[in-house]
């Protein structure tokens, strides 16, 4: 005989946050949309507010850290000159000749290395490589990985050294 205490009659309630994306998953989605938005901003030369408005209308932000998306989208252009100067010594090609998708990924990643000390440098590199795999050319992720591997010790020297011990 099946009692009332069985799972069949009293299914366990799911945790309130079951099925909801984690903070890191929401940030990953924010980075994906920000990469696309930065690419569009670079190519179309539209204002950041126009690009942001279009992305917020055209995309479902339910599982996206919208504040992080905005911070990246508006933060990268503000620091563009500083970012490009930091990238130059890590490149064997002039910035103007880089693939625009890879450039968007590199700028986003460089911005995170510069401005978001709360995001570990290894996470920044991994996320950059994953973005390049999704949006970049066939081997673009290898290029992005190489550049970010050179850039991280320049921007996060203490953190990189501490992780090598």
C-alpha angles and dihedrals in degrees: 000000000000114000127216088251093067121111089242092067099028108034113194113255115246118243112268092245097043110132094014116123118251124245090258091051091051090049091049089055090047090053092050093052092042091053090054092044093049090049090051092046090051096046102037097033091220121154117272091241091055092048092047093048091050092049093048091051096043099043136057106242094186093110096030129097093235094186091054091048089054093045091053095042094052097032099056096057092047090055096034095116093047091045093050091049090052091049097048098078089050094053132080091196130058112261090240089062097051121111105264093231093051089045091054090050093047093048092048091048093045090050090053091049090050102039109024110059087163089071110075114238091238090057090050091052094045093048091048092051091048091050090051090050091052100042108015137080121286097277097019091112090063091054092047091048092052094049094046091047088058094041099049096066090049094052101030103029097153094046093048092048092048091054093051094059 
